[in-house]
Amino acid sequence: MKTIKKILIISCIFLTSTVFAQENSKIIDEVIAIVGQEMIMLSDLENHYLQYRSSLPDITKCEVLDDLLFQKLLITQAAIDSIEVNEAYVEMELDNRIRYFISSMGSKEKFESFYGKKVDEIKNEFRESIRDQMIVETVKDNITVNTKITPTEVREYFNSIPKSEVPDIPAEYEISQIIKKPTISVTEMEVAYNKIAGIRERVINGEDFSTMAVLYSEDPGSASQGGSIGTVGRGDTYPDFEAAAYALKPGEISNVIKTQAGYHIIKSINRMGDYIDVQHILIVPKASPYDLHRANQFLDSVYNVIKNDTMSFETAARKFSDDPGKINGGIIVNPYTGNTWFDATQLGNYDAQLFFIIDKLQVGEISRPSKMMTEDGNEAYRILLLKSRTVPHKANLRDDYNKIQGWAEQEKNTLTIAKWVRSKAAKTYIFIKDEYQNCDILNKWIQK
């Protein structure tokens, strides 16, 4: 995960480097620093400075150069240790980044127009940067792999924090859920299929696909765009959708395709290697009011079983829930942190309706069944259990040991890496151009 996060930061240079090149085309590039056999160019400094400044407006060029020197030292060490990264992973990350920016800009053509280059040229330009960042993270992990933190060190770390700087910990919630999705009847499935089949027939007979998408498609993300989902690559859509879309020639219309979302027809616009431009029309099979009522009734009976202490919430979740997370007793995992605790902001962003229900419950209390929207956009019902709630407070070792342990580990890793840098910098050839040697932060790099 650390590698992925770092690459996400570096991938922003895809945008900033082009902007910088356009705004500073008169600057003559030059070498401003060398670490071992690795050079840092003026353009490297300016590009990284522009990128970092977008999120850290107070950052200085001295600080950016310090970071670049650090990265080059790690790359130099990787060469000494013969550390390499799998080229397949580099290509996968490049493809992920390209797809992300194409999706953000709306189409492959807009992406290429922004750069003034073809996708393959852009990939060639940034392949080395992505590879270097993956190598850097590998070396950092190797440096800290044996760094351990003891309970004594955790206490010493916490006690070293001035009382006025002890962080505030907001209220946090731990929640479980039991979800019941209505069973969609064969009749409703047939209704949806017949509707999409009728739309396909009208398109085949000459009616405009884009107009039909605007009028009838139930995909809120693409209907207003005439059904266009822009340029996508392999792995970006449902497997059955992808298989059908890639089999089409430009201008062709697919047969009716069934996926988790519902029934689709697809029109191919263009195919560029592993990327396609397509439009689609989606019809979603709907649960009837009767089906929804039955789901609500079923979950209400589960609610009563739990309330009467006939069965625990965790057992009921494993036995009755349609939630994939039922294996863990229905506990909801925080997608922002990977653990099971949400603060109020995270919970509101994740599911505002869930927050309003939970906020009224006492710890250990369960909610009555309430309607929800599933990830695939369909209606369902759920009951919720508030397992735990903390109150806002100053961080302390009793209640927040795991958080404090993480902070202490992070600081120890930082100190371990800093010690490693001092040792390696003393044994490595380092050149820094005179005009940057007045940066105090670079003193550790300047060889006496």
Legacy VTK file of the C-alpha trace (Angstrom):
# vtk DataFile Version 3.0
C-alpha trace
ASCII
DATASET POLYDATA
POINTS 448 float
0.000 0.000 0.000
2.878 2.371 0.754
4.209 1.844 -2.764
0.831 2.483 -4.317
0.319 5.704 -2.331
3.726 7.022 -3.352
3.092 6.204 -6.978
-0.245 8.003 -6.798
1.622 11.138 -5.715
4.227 10.815 -8.435
1.567 10.147 -11.028
0.331 13.704 -10.552
3.514 14.767 -12.342
1.818 13.430 -15.479
-0.142 16.670 -15.404
2.259 19.129 -13.809
5.206 18.312 -16.031
3.246 19.259 -19.114
2.005 22.492 -17.555
5.522 23.383 -16.456
6.930 22.659 -19.888
4.316 24.915 -21.467
4.816 27.756 -18.969
8.601 27.612 -18.789
9.668 26.682 -22.295
12.438 29.322 -22.256
14.332 27.746 -19.322
17.511 25.929 -20.335
17.810 22.607 -18.499
20.959 21.790 -16.559
22.382 19.420 -13.971
21.988 20.854 -10.454
22.959 17.789 -8.368
24.475 14.321 -8.658
24.193 11.367 -6.279
26.503 8.524 -7.262
25.722 8.223 -10.959
22.209 9.631 -10.656
21.658 13.183 -11.938
19.034 15.721 -10.855
18.097 18.227 -13.532
16.691 21.714 -13.053
13.538 20.504 -14.790
13.214 17.708 -12.193
13.301 20.262 -9.393
10.838 22.632 -11.047
8.392 19.866 -11.990
8.388 18.353 -8.516
8.130 21.772 -6.885
5.085 22.608 -8.991
3.448 19.296 -8.112
4.154 19.419 -4.367
3.050 23.050 -4.127
-0.463 22.095 -5.244
-0.991 20.298 -1.920
1.772 21.903 0.200
1.682 25.616 -0.695
4.425 26.528 1.817
6.985 24.018 0.566
10.356 25.413 -0.567
12.591 24.355 -3.427
15.258 23.468 -0.861
12.870 20.935 0.685
11.985 19.529 -2.718
15.652 19.161 -3.653
16.289 17.422 -0.332
13.590 14.877 -1.214
15.039 14.362 -4.697
18.520 13.781 -3.264
17.044 11.224 -0.893
15.288 9.397 -3.749
18.468 9.337 -5.841
20.451 7.941 -2.905
17.919 5.135 -2.566
18.111 4.414 -6.300
21.909 4.350 -6.068
21.688 1.848 -3.221
19.218 -0.249 -5.214
21.804 -0.538 -7.993
24.448 -1.641 -5.461
22.065 -4.215 -3.963
20.836 -5.333 -7.427
17.239 -4.465 -6.476
14.853 -4.505 -9.407
11.095 -4.343 -9.802
8.931 -6.568 -11.932
8.385 -4.814 -15.247
4.880 -6.260 -15.396
4.013 -4.300 -12.229
5.492 -1.140 -13.740
3.356 -1.568 -16.864
0.283 -2.323 -14.773
0.755 0.861 -12.753
1.370 2.898 -15.903
-1.817 1.512 -17.450
-3.768 2.260 -14.264
-2.532 5.857 -14.237
-3.255 6.348 -17.943
-6.771 4.946 -17.542
-7.366 7.202 -14.549
-6.438 10.355 -16.454
-8.300 9.304 -19.594
-11.391 8.718 -17.478
-10.931 12.090 -15.729
-10.612 13.941 -19.021
-13.450 12.077 -20.713
-11.699 10.450 -23.640
-8.369 9.243 -24.976
-8.431 12.026 -27.576
-8.744 14.767 -24.937
-5.934 13.177 -22.931
-3.630 13.060 -25.960
-4.618 16.580 -26.983
-3.713 17.898 -23.527
-0.233 16.420 -23.834
0.217 16.852 -27.542
1.402 13.225 -27.607
0.054 9.745 -28.182
-0.604 7.427 -25.227
2.397 5.225 -26.060
4.674 8.280 -26.099
3.332 9.428 -22.731
3.894 5.970 -21.260
7.460 5.913 -22.561
8.092 9.328 -21.017
6.965 8.350 -17.517
7.877 4.667 -17.361
11.246 5.423 -15.750
9.679 7.699 -13.115
7.207 5.018 -12.083
9.935 2.374 -12.017
12.174 4.599 -9.875
9.414 5.223 -7.358
8.710 1.515 -7.004
12.425 0.887 -6.458
12.614 3.716 -3.892
9.788 2.212 -1.846
11.381 -1.237 -2.003
14.678 0.105 -0.630
12.861 2.043 2.126
10.997 -1.095 3.141
14.304 -2.995 3.265
15.842 -0.314 5.508
12.999 -0.475 8.039
12.104 -4.178 7.780
13.805 -5.012 11.082
12.602 -1.915 12.925
10.454 -3.011 15.846
8.652 -0.956 18.477
8.314 -2.090 22.087
5.594 -1.101 24.580
8.243 0.842 26.521
9.132 2.821 23.403
5.464 3.543 22.758
5.098 4.980 26.269
8.319 6.974 25.971
7.178 8.372 22.625
3.790 9.429 24.010
5.308 10.939 27.157
7.695 12.977 24.978
4.779 14.821 23.353
4.228 18.211 25.040
0.834 18.241 26.763
-0.291 21.181 24.670
0.399 19.161 21.483
-1.329 15.894 22.414
-3.747 15.259 19.497
-7.523 15.380 19.873
-9.240 12.103 18.986
-12.764 12.595 17.587
-15.721 10.364 18.407
-15.455 7.032 16.608
-17.985 4.324 15.819
-17.823 0.568 15.261
-20.885 -0.739 13.418
-22.290 -4.055 12.180
-25.078 -4.607 9.689
-27.409 -7.286 8.355
-28.587 -6.694 4.797
-31.524 -8.315 3.035
-31.818 -7.841 -0.705
-35.246 -8.498 -2.235
-35.472 -11.483 -4.533
-36.350 -10.132 -7.949
-39.046 -12.260 -9.496
-38.749 -14.001 -12.858
-41.555 -11.774 -14.071
-39.617 -8.587 -13.272
-36.493 -10.003 -14.935
-38.514 -10.705 -18.053
-39.949 -7.187 -17.999
-36.440 -5.702 -17.945
-35.168 -8.051 -20.655
-38.106 -7.350 -22.957
-37.628 -3.610 -22.498
-33.938 -3.654 -23.449
-34.624 -6.077 -26.327
-37.267 -3.680 -27.644
-34.847 -0.766 -27.434
-32.220 -2.800 -29.322
-34.697 -3.587 -32.071
-35.512 0.105 -32.480
-31.808 0.965 -32.710
-31.203 -1.806 -35.276
-34.118 -0.396 -37.294
-32.435 2.997 -37.471
-33.267 4.999 -34.360
-30.359 6.944 -32.859
-28.478 5.079 -30.111
-27.525 8.271 -28.230
-31.104 9.513 -28.175
-32.375 6.172 -26.942
-29.744 6.192 -24.180
-30.811 9.643 -23.000
-34.473 8.601 -23.031
-34.284 5.107 -21.540
-30.915 4.180 -20.024
-30.933 3.668 -16.244
-27.212 4.263 -15.825
-27.122 7.733 -14.188
-23.451 8.181 -15.012
-23.772 7.815 -18.776
-27.407 8.320 -19.808
-27.071 12.107 -20.132
-23.950 11.553 -22.265
-25.830 9.479 -24.797
-24.695 6.294 -23.095
-20.998 7.059 -23.532
-18.720 5.698 -20.803
-15.654 7.249 -22.448
-12.404 5.396 -23.054
-11.918 2.330 -20.865
-9.350 -0.441 -20.687
-9.394 -4.073 -19.747
-10.541 -4.693 -16.212
-12.518 -1.437 -15.998
-15.972 -2.970 -16.561
-17.872 -6.147 -15.702
-16.290 -9.261 -17.323
-19.343 -10.072 -19.460
-19.659 -6.425 -20.532
-15.952 -6.314 -21.405
-16.043 -9.544 -23.403
-18.960 -8.317 -25.492
-17.559 -4.813 -25.987
-14.127 -5.975 -27.138
-15.705 -8.409 -29.606
-17.517 -5.598 -31.443
-16.265 -3.736 -34.481
-16.751 0.056 -34.624
-20.406 0.825 -35.268
-21.683 -2.625 -34.257
-24.435 -3.163 -31.689
-24.184 -6.058 -29.238
-26.847 -8.563 -28.330
-28.462 -8.102 -24.916
-25.770 -8.618 -22.246
-26.525 -9.477 -18.617
-24.221 -8.287 -15.812
-24.535 -7.628 -12.091
-25.949 -4.193 -12.937
-28.712 -5.459 -15.212
-29.270 -5.804 -18.966
-27.176 -3.845 -21.484
-26.838 -3.242 -25.169
-23.468 -1.864 -26.278
-22.397 0.150 -29.295
-18.718 0.198 -30.234
-17.345 3.598 -31.221
-13.630 2.878 -31.546
-10.943 0.371 -30.567
-7.313 1.394 -29.862
-5.329 -1.645 -28.766
-6.333 -2.351 -25.182
-8.634 0.694 -25.020
-12.179 1.021 -26.327
-14.747 3.784 -26.675
-18.285 2.483 -26.233
-21.826 3.591 -25.512
-24.336 1.476 -23.660
-27.952 1.445 -22.577
-28.761 -0.176 -19.228
-32.089 -1.456 -17.962
-32.086 -2.562 -14.314
-34.530 -5.286 -13.202
-36.627 -3.785 -10.418
-37.861 -5.455 -7.302
-41.611 -5.150 -7.092
-43.204 -3.449 -4.066
-44.254 -6.924 -2.952
-40.646 -8.208 -3.156
-39.415 -5.215 -1.129
-42.166 -5.741 1.432
-41.175 -9.389 1.862
-37.518 -8.410 2.399
-38.584 -5.866 5.006
-40.792 -8.405 6.769
-38.017 -11.006 6.808
-35.538 -8.564 8.321
-38.133 -7.449 10.864
-38.417 -11.053 12.059
-34.604 -11.221 12.334
-34.726 -7.992 14.372
-37.188 -9.588 16.816
-35.098 -12.749 17.142
-32.066 -10.655 18.122
-34.049 -8.367 20.442
-35.436 -11.417 22.264
-31.885 -12.735 22.785
-32.737 -15.849 20.827
-29.737 -15.291 18.589
-26.737 -12.946 18.660
-26.387 -10.248 16.035
-23.143 -11.818 14.764
-24.752 -15.250 14.346
-27.784 -13.740 12.608
-25.509 -11.801 10.259
-23.610 -14.925 9.254
-26.845 -16.878 8.784
-29.149 -14.365 7.113
-27.250 -11.372 5.696
-26.717 -10.775 1.978
-23.679 -8.636 2.818
-20.287 -10.122 1.766
-18.938 -8.882 5.118
-21.220 -11.267 7.021
-18.320 -13.671 7.510
-17.014 -11.237 10.151
-20.356 -11.016 11.892
-21.485 -8.151 9.670
-18.959 -5.609 10.937
-18.402 -2.765 8.452
-14.817 -2.101 7.369
-13.754 1.530 6.983
-12.589 1.850 3.341
-10.475 4.906 4.225
-8.374 3.171 6.905
-8.855 -0.571 6.455
-9.915 -1.015 10.114
-13.388 -1.185 11.676
-13.586 2.307 13.226
-15.166 5.378 11.602
-14.997 8.948 12.810
-18.043 11.117 12.117
-16.592 12.684 8.970
-15.594 9.340 7.492
-18.961 7.828 8.323
-20.820 10.762 6.780
-18.782 10.505 3.582
-19.215 6.736 3.454
-22.967 6.686 4.061
-24.764 9.759 5.388
-28.008 7.864 6.022
-26.125 5.281 8.097
-24.634 8.053 10.225
-28.030 9.570 11.041
-29.375 6.173 12.169
-26.314 5.243 14.228
-26.064 8.628 15.899
-29.412 7.988 17.628
-28.517 4.518 18.947
-26.998 3.561 22.263
-24.024 1.185 22.329
-25.353 -2.368 21.931
-28.679 -1.175 20.491
-29.936 -2.287 17.075
-32.050 -0.338 14.609
-35.346 -1.271 13.021
-35.073 -2.325 9.341
-34.495 0.684 7.093
-34.278 1.017 3.345
-30.840 1.444 1.755
-29.239 1.554 -1.678
-26.727 -1.177 -2.444
-23.479 -0.567 -4.315
-25.133 -1.693 -7.555
-27.884 0.915 -7.115
-30.705 -1.383 -6.034
-33.005 -1.068 -3.029
-32.570 -3.318 -0.018
-33.153 -3.284 3.745
-30.728 -3.460 6.654
-30.591 -3.451 10.429
-27.651 -1.883 12.207
-25.865 -2.570 15.489
-23.805 0.115 17.211
-21.040 -2.060 18.655
-18.929 0.717 20.157
-18.726 4.481 20.369
-15.918 6.584 21.798
-16.305 10.146 23.017
-14.073 12.982 21.762
-10.977 13.154 23.940
-7.276 13.865 24.125
-5.191 10.900 23.007
-4.179 8.611 25.870
-2.388 5.285 26.164
-5.353 3.438 27.631
-7.884 4.215 24.902
-5.658 4.930 21.914
-2.696 2.597 22.288
-2.908 1.250 18.717
-2.966 4.746 17.226
-0.064 5.896 19.384
1.852 2.734 18.536
1.419 3.569 14.841
2.688 7.112 15.383
5.693 5.794 17.336
6.482 3.233 14.615
6.313 5.932 11.972
8.705 8.146 13.901
11.123 5.280 14.559
11.107 4.365 10.858
11.825 8.015 10.002
14.764 8.078 12.423
16.046 4.749 11.086
15.973 6.056 7.535
17.617 9.356 8.567
20.452 7.432 10.245
20.855 5.307 7.123
20.982 8.447 4.946
23.753 10.007 7.049
25.788 6.821 6.840
25.357 6.294 3.084
25.725 9.972 2.161
29.175 10.010 3.783
30.288 7.179 1.474
28.612 8.321 -1.746
29.768 10.904 -4.284
27.405 13.879 -4.014
27.529 17.110 -5.989
25.186 20.044 -5.392
25.393 23.202 -7.457
26.753 26.180 -5.488
23.549 28.231 -5.601
21.734 25.534 -3.566
24.416 25.006 -0.938
23.031 27.789 1.262
19.968 25.621 2.000
20.270 24.581 5.652
18.230 21.451 5.036
20.874 20.243 2.577
23.776 20.407 5.040
23.720 16.640 5.520
24.369 16.174 1.810
27.247 18.626 1.474
30.511 16.792 1.887
33.179 18.665 3.830
LINES 1 449
448 0 1 2 3 4 5 6 7 8 9 10 11 12 13 14 15 16 17 18 19 20 21 22 23 24 25 26 27 28 29 30 31 32 33 34 35 36 37 38 39 40 41 42 43 44 45 46 47 48 49 50 51 52 53 54 55 56 57 58 59 60 61 62 63 64 65 66 67 68 69 70 71 72 73 74 75 76 77 78 79 80 81 82 83 84 85 86 87 88 89 90 91 92 93 94 95 96 97 98 99 100 101 102 103 104 105 106 107 108 109 110 111 112 113 114 115 116 117 118 119 120 121 122 123 124 125 126 127 128 129 130 131 132 133 134 135 136 137 138 139 140 141 142 143 144 145 146 147 148 149 150 151 152 153 154 155 156 157 158 159 160 161 162 163 164 165 166 167 168 169 170 171 172 173 174 175 176 177 178 179 180 181 182 183 184 185 186 187 188 189 190 191 192 193 194 195 196 197 198 199 200 201 202 203 204 205 206 207 208 209 210 211 212 213 214 215 216 217 218 219 220 221 222 223 224 225 226 227 228 229 230 231 232 233 234 235 236 237 238 239 240 241 242 243 244 245 246 247 248 249 250 251 252 253 254 255 256 257 258 259 260 261 262 263 264 265 266 267 268 269 270 271 272 273 274 275 276 277 278 279 280 281 282 283 284 285 286 287 288 289 290 291 292 293 294 295 296 297 298 299 300 301 302 303 304 305 306 307 308 309 310 311 312 313 314 315 316 317 318 319 320 321 322 323 324 325 326 327 328 329 330 331 332 333 334 335 336 337 338 339 340 341 342 343 344 345 346 347 348 349 350 351 352 353 354 355 356 357 358 359 360 361 362 363 364 365 366 367 368 369 370 371 372 373 374 375 376 377 378 379 380 381 382 383 384 385 386 387 388 389 390 391 392 393 394 395 396 397 398 399 400 401 402 403 404 405 406 407 408 409 410 411 412 413 414 415 416 417 418 419 420 421 422 423 424 425 426 427 428 429 430 431 432 433 434 435 436 437 438 439 440 441 442 443 444 445 446 447
